[in-house]
């Protein structure tokens, strides 16, 4: 499972690198062949892309923190405990108390 996770991360970084290289090639092409009246927009393009990437990164971090996708065990445990009734809680606490007293 860990190897699959590493392989998925590597694929993701390969995609990011390929897109970055494509963007650099397009930008260099625009610098070489853009008409003079559009050069102002071409010079602003890297700043626009940098700000857009920053916003996307913050959004992605926020979504991952809100959904707890990094730790499914914690999500299932929290979900299980959220649906316990007071009777379940009392029974679980009594069982845990018995376990502690045995040892």
Secondary structure by P-SEA (a helix, b strand, c coil): caaaaaaaaaaaaaaaaaaaaaaaaaaaaaaacccccaaaaaaaaaaaaaaaaaaaaaaaaaaaaaaccccaaaaaaaaaaaaccaaaaaaaaaaaaaaaaac
